[in-house]
């Protein structure tokens, strides 16, 4: 697949990972008509597709909707597809290769600021549930100076987490602490083991595994209490306009899945066992306790406060984000309709 969303590699891009957005926007508009036609044609002959962008407990609502039969309940033949990172997932959504995407609000917002036809319909988690994990020799903030922290890709929530963590300790990203693109969570942990990096931004269950192996949690980023549009439901705006009833059914399936995993831990752990590919009880229980019990929102209404934080962080590297109204980047109308209809109340 040709990349429609930038995958940043150069040192200059590391300082400003949103360089190239004007050209990206032009290309997107030029391709829009072709992609719409091609996607519409392709969708006639294949199941619907929902992507998820990390192997983490944050994605459990999507997995549970698939495994619990909630998509089928609402007449959807749904494939659930793992994407290597948020950037690749956004590429696929923009190109019409996915209809739905479970992804961080930061990636959705940065793409929309750049002109992409994407919007968040809900936010299932409104904290950056990640940690800065370091090698044992790093004991104090100053020890981070001159070291490298591993992330998935520039422009993702993991990248944001790295920058927040570095700044929290009074250091400057890139200048004082290098930020290195690695890939998926298992690859980041592997790079930490191999000594390629000395610190990493990890999510659950990789945090639990890293602690078990002797790495130190230097900062639980979620504990900072910062509202942040983390994992959520993202679609193309045009798709909502064209297929609103179908999109509403997708949201219903996710809401039912959330209600189920909040009440039925055994079911949730079965789902996690399959998608996290582990039967390790400590990892499964720990991931459930954090990603479901502690941080998963029962009602995933997006908030302006959470998207405002995203925009503030984004504005540091992309001037186009400065002064933007956070309400432009989410559409809660379907959730409001479901609330008014009594559907949401019936799930409580």
TADASUL-V780742 format. One record per residue. N is the residue number from 1. PSI is psi in whole degrees, -180 to 180 (NA if undefined). NEAR is the number of other ideal C-beta (glycine too) atoms within 10 Angstrom. D_LAST is the distance of its C-alpha to the last C-alpha in Angstrom with 1 decimal. Layout:
BEGIN
<<N;PSI;NEAR;D_LAST> <N;PSI;NEAR;D_LAST>>
END
This chain:
BEGIN
<<1;133;8;41.9> <2;133;7;43.5> <3;123;12;41.7> <4;-17;19;40.4> <5;134;26;38.7> <6;135;23;41.1> <7;110;15;41.4> <8;132;19;43.2> <9;-36;12;46.1> <10;164;9;49.0> <11;-40;8;49.6> <12;-41;10;49.6> <13;-30;17;46.2> <14;-34;19;44.9> <15;-36;14;45.8> <16;85;16;44.2> <17;1;26;42.0> <18;12;20;41.4> <19;143;17;45.1> <20;-4;15;45.6> <21;-39;21;42.7> <22;-45;11;45.1> <23;-37;11;46.7> <24;-47;20;43.3> <25;-44;16;42.2> <26;-47;11;45.4> <27;-39;14;45.0> <28;-44;20;41.5> <29;-39;11;42.6> <30;-33;10;45.6> <31;-12;16;43.5> <32;-49;14;40.7> <33;-46;9;42.3> <34;-46;10;43.4> <35;-40;18;40.0> <36;-45;16;38.2> <37;-45;11;40.6> <38;-42;14;40.7> <39;-44;18;36.9> <40;-42;11;36.5> <41;-45;10;39.2> <42;-37;11;37.9> <43;-23;16;34.3> <44;-28;7;35.8> <45;16;6;37.0> <46;162;10;34.3> <47;164;13;30.6> <48;156;17;28.2> <49;131;18;28.1> <50;127;26;25.5> <51;154;25;27.1> <52;149;24;26.0> <53;6;30;28.4> <54;153;25;28.3> <55;81;17;28.0> <56;162;24;25.4> <57;-21;30;22.1> <58;-22;28;20.8> <59;2;26;21.0> <60;-39;28;18.8> <61;-42;33;16.0> <62;-47;27;18.9> <63;-42;22;20.5> <64;-34;27;17.4> <65;-37;30;16.9> <66;-52;21;20.6> <67;-28;19;20.7> <68;-2;20;17.6> <69;17;13;19.2> <70;-31;24;16.6> <71;-44;26;19.5> <72;-38;13;21.5> <73;-35;13;18.8> <74;23;18;19.3> <75;21;9;23.1> <76;127;19;23.8> <77;103;9;26.4> <78;126;20;25.5> <79;137;14;27.6> <80;120;20;26.2> <81;131;14;29.1> <82;130;13;29.9> <83;145;22;31.8> <84;-32;14;34.4> <85;175;26;33.1> <86;-38;29;31.4> <87;-46;28;34.7> <88;-37;18;35.3> <89;-41;27;31.7> <90;-39;30;32.4> <91;-50;21;35.7> <92;-39;20;34.2> <93;-48;30;31.6> <94;-38;22;34.3> <95;-6;19;36.6> <96;12;23;34.2> <97;-17;20;34.2> <98;150;26;30.4> <99;-31;23;27.9> <100;154;27;25.0> <101;126;28;25.2> <102;112;26;23.1> <103;161;31;25.2> <104;146;32;25.7> <105;-24;29;25.8> <106;-42;26;29.4> <107;-41;28;30.7> <108;-46;28;29.0> <109;-45;27;30.4> <110;-37;33;33.9> <111;-43;30;34.2> <112;-39;21;33.2> <113;-35;23;35.6> <114;-1;22;38.2> <115;1;16;37.7> <116;149;21;35.4> <117;62;18;33.2> <118;153;25;29.9> <119;148;22;26.7> <120;132;26;23.4> <121;-19;23;20.3> <122;161;24;17.8> <123;111;26;18.1> <124;-28;26;16.1> <125;129;27;18.2> <126;39;26;20.1> <127;153;22;22.6> <128;89;29;25.7> <129;74;26;24.8> <130;165;29;28.5> <131;150;26;31.4> <132;110;24;35.1> <133;138;26;36.7> <134;161;24;40.5> <135;153;17;43.5> <136;-27;8;44.5> <137;-17;9;47.6> <138;108;18;45.5> <139;-24;10;45.1> <140;161;8;45.0> <141;-41;17;44.2> <142;-25;12;47.8> <143;-18;16;47.9> <144;-23;22;45.7> <145;130;13;48.5> <146;0;10;50.2> <147;176;17;47.5> <148;135;16;45.3> <149;132;28;41.5> <150;140;27;40.0> <151;179;26;37.2> <152;-72;27;36.0> <153;153;24;37.3> <154;144;24;38.3> <155;0;29;35.9> <156;174;26;32.7> <157;-28;32;30.2> <158;-40;30;32.2> <159;-46;29;35.3> <160;-43;29;33.6> <161;-41;29;32.6> <162;-46;28;36.3> <163;-40;20;37.6> <164;-45;22;35.2> <165;-46;27;36.2> <166;-45;26;39.9> <167;-33;15;39.9> <168;-33;14;38.0> <169;15;17;41.1> <170;19;10;43.5> <171;166;16;44.7> <172;124;11;45.0> <173;144;20;43.3> <174;-54;14;46.0> <175;-49;10;48.9> <176;-35;17;48.2> <177;122;23;45.7> <178;145;19;45.8> <179;122;22;42.7> <180;126;16;43.2> <181;129;20;41.3> <182;-52;24;40.7> <183;-143;15;38.0> <184;165;19;34.9> <185;-48;26;33.6> <186;-34;13;35.8> <187;-38;13;38.8> <188;-45;27;38.2> <189;-38;21;38.1> <190;-39;16;41.2> <191;-34;18;43.0> <192;-44;24;42.3> <193;-39;13;43.7> <194;-4;8;46.7> <195;6;8;47.6> <196;-33;13;47.3> <197;160;22;44.9> <198;-7;20;44.6> <199;160;28;41.1> <200;149;29;37.9> <201;115;32;34.5> <202;156;27;32.2> <203;176;28;28.4> <204;138;24;26.7> <205;2;24;27.9> <206;-30;26;31.4> <207;-45;27;31.2> <208;-44;20;30.9> <209;-42;20;33.8> <210;-43;22;35.9> <211;-42;15;35.6> <212;-33;11;36.6> <213;3;11;39.6> <214;3;8;40.7> <215;154;22;39.7> <216;135;16;38.6> <217;104;13;35.5> <218;-30;19;37.2> <219;123;21;34.2> <220;103;16;30.4> <221;-35;22;29.8> <222;-30;20;26.1> <223;-14;10;27.3> <224;-17;13;29.2> <225;16;7;25.9> <226;122;16;26.8> <227;132;17;24.1> <228;130;28;24.8> <229;90;32;23.4> <230;-124;26;23.3> <231;140;33;21.7> <232;-171;25;20.2> <233;118;27;20.6> <234;141;31;24.1> <235;174;25;26.0> <236;136;25;29.2> <237;-43;13;29.1> <238;-32;15;31.4> <239;-38;22;29.2> <240;-42;17;26.3> <241;-39;9;29.0> <242;-34;12;30.4> <243;50;17;27.3> <244;-41;13;24.4> <245;-42;8;22.9> <246;-44;16;23.1> <247;-38;21;21.7> <248;-42;20;18.7> <249;-35;18;18.1> <250;-46;25;18.6> <251;-40;21;15.8> <252;-44;20;13.5> <253;-42;26;14.6> <254;-43;24;14.1> <255;-42;23;10.5> <256;-38;22;9.9> <257;-42;26;12.2> <258;-47;24;10.6> <259;-40;19;7.3> <260;-49;19;10.1> <261;-24;25;12.4> <262;-34;16;10.3> <263;-29;10;10.0> <264;85;14;13.3> <265;-38;15;16.1> <266;-45;7;18.8> <267;-46;15;17.7> <268;-42;28;17.4> <269;-35;20;20.8> <270;-43;14;22.3> <271;-47;25;21.4> <272;-39;27;22.8> <273;-43;15;25.9> <274;-49;12;26.7> <275;-29;20;26.4> <276;-11;22;27.6> <277;49;9;30.3> <278;149;16;30.4> <279;10;10;29.9> <280;114;15;30.6> <281;-40;10;28.2> <282;-43;12;28.8> <283;-45;21;28.0> <284;-48;21;24.9> <285;-43;14;23.5> <286;-41;18;24.5> <287;-42;26;23.1> <288;-46;22;19.7> <289;-38;14;19.8> <290;-53;23;20.7> <291;-25;26;19.3> <292;-61;22;15.8> <293;-48;12;15.2> <294;-44;12;17.3> <295;-17;20;17.3> <296;125;23;14.6> <297;132;19;12.5> <298;-40;12;8.7> <299;110;15;9.8> <300;44;23;13.4> <301;128;14;15.1> <302;152;26;18.8> <303;149;17;20.7> <304;-35;15;24.4> <305;-43;13;25.0> <306;-38;22;24.1> <307;-27;28;26.3> <308;-41;18;29.0> <309;-44;22;29.4> <310;-47;29;29.8> <311;-38;24;32.4> <312;-43;13;34.2> <313;-42;24;34.6> <314;-36;22;35.6> <315;-22;15;38.1> <316;-25;14;40.1> <317;-13;21;41.1> <318;102;20;40.7> <319;-24;12;42.1> <320;-22;16;40.3> <321;-17;21;37.0> <322;130;12;38.5> <323;4;8;37.4> <324;146;18;34.9> <325;120;10;32.0> <326;-24;20;28.8> <327;-14;13;27.0> <328;-18;13;29.3> <329;2;26;27.7> <330;157;27;24.2> <331;105;18;22.8> <332;15;17;19.3> <333;-37;12;20.0> <334;-44;20;18.0> <335;-39;22;14.8> <336;-41;12;15.8> <337;-42;14;16.5> <338;-33;19;13.2> <339;-46;14;11.6> <340;-35;10;14.4> <341;-14;11;14.0> <342;-5;9;10.6> <343;-46;16;9.5> <344;-42;19;7.1> <345;-36;10;5.5> <346;-19;10;5.6> <347;-15;17;3.8> <348;NA;7;0.0>>
END
